[in-house]
């Protein structure tokens, strides 16, 4: 069997290469768009609670800001790498472009294990991260947000550190903040809600009735758990399997989100939830369901298991869950893929709404946020679907064609290439 290259940035570049070929992109433009415009590597010394000092490695990548300030989350993860951050910054560039919001793409990360750190240590790490990037971020330069293992509380610390350094109030420099500090209603469930709007549109194309449609969700953090809650309560999905890093659970009659969440709250895991059978993450991906939602991390659907996927729709709420080789297999099987940077764009769309609300100091209620998110992401879905049909390409290539064309036009108009 051919060995796959699972380097996330190599995958992101390969996806861009395919789109550039279809677009017949100018070689110089293609070369420019293949690499980040700038990136920062730094060390963050943190005084630990035992009075020792531990040094952490941090990154911030500003991939492209031709269409507006860079935008993207910050991850705290023990396996973080600069290539993962580069890939995520690239995908964020295409995500803001396909959503047609006036932002570019960025991403940040710290190599650390937040589960082994106290709240005080996390606060010192968060403030140390901001001290390193403060001069390079801001509402006109780069706007960070939460991502894996970061949350509104961490964003609050970073915002406070930034405002302390600069001596001015600038709530729009960070999104995903607590409501009390200028966060937006509807931001926490936004990624899952946006994904469900795209699932609704894909279901129409597949003539699939969402009421009772069987669904499996891989990843039960913020995004996956909200996909279960909203999918069950607002879209009528029958979620039969969910999983987290410790394993998964299955019940053919459906899992009640309230029961699973309560069990997870008590035990820290979904496995052994009453009335369910334990299954592995691998088994979840191969279940016979209508909708499969990979909502965990990258490289979950690969050359090894793609042929065993039986879903009608794969909705990529995670970033980069499907490798290029797996893409080809799934497309050949007639599975409708909602590509990650379209499917999970709800988070950055509502982050943009948060920046807008910060700018004019007037805040919308949650129903207005969801209404505007629905309009924005549905328009993006239709643009991608139209491109897929008109160019006779798969949905991922179509999403790239829409996004890359918009970024390339901005670069061209600025006279950079």
Buried (B, 14 or more C-beta within 10 A) or exposed (E): EEEBEEBBBBBBBEBBBBBBEBBEBEEEBBEBBBBBBBBEEBEBEBEBEEEEEBEBBBBBBBBBBBBBBBBBBBBBBEEBBBBBBBBBBBBBBBBBBBBBBEBBBBBBBBBBEBEEBEEEBBBBBBBBBBBBBBEBBBBEBBBBBBBBBBBBBBBBBBBBBBBEEEEEEBBBBBBBBBEEBBBBBBBBBBBBBBBBBBBBBBBEEBEBEBEEBBBBBBBBBBBBBBBBBBBBEEBEBBBBBBBBEBBBBBBEEBBBBEBBBEBBEEEEBBBEBEEBEBBEBBBBBBBEBBBBBBBBBBBBBBBEBBEEBBBBBBBBBBBBBBBBBBBEBBBEEEBBBBBBBBBBBBBBBBBBBBBBBBEEEEBBEEEEBBEBBBEBBBEBBEBBBEBBEEEEBBBBBBBBBBBBBBBBBBBEEEEEB
